[in-house]
Amino acid sequence: MKELDIVILTQDLPELDLQAGDIGTIVLVHGAGEAFEVEFSTLDGENVAVETLLPNQIRPITRGEIAHVRKLSDVQHSH
């Protein structure tokens, strides 16, 4: 996995209101892939989180997958 790759979260991160299956973008690779800074955003461009994640917490997208939409909790994100 490299910078600007789109990745899938593999575990829930409830403190960030993120769920396994959420889609993020790698914005920085630490070392030779020991960890990754991943940015998560809403579809309308609001930044949700930039989090340092380990390789087992994300995975590349694979052929045949389809995106799914969900609403974030209004506690953290209100318009």
Secondary structure, DSSP 8 states (H G I E B T S, - for coil): --TT-EEEE-S-BGGGTB-TT-EEEEEEEETTTTEEEEEEE-TTS-EEEEEEE-GGGEEE--TT---------TTT---
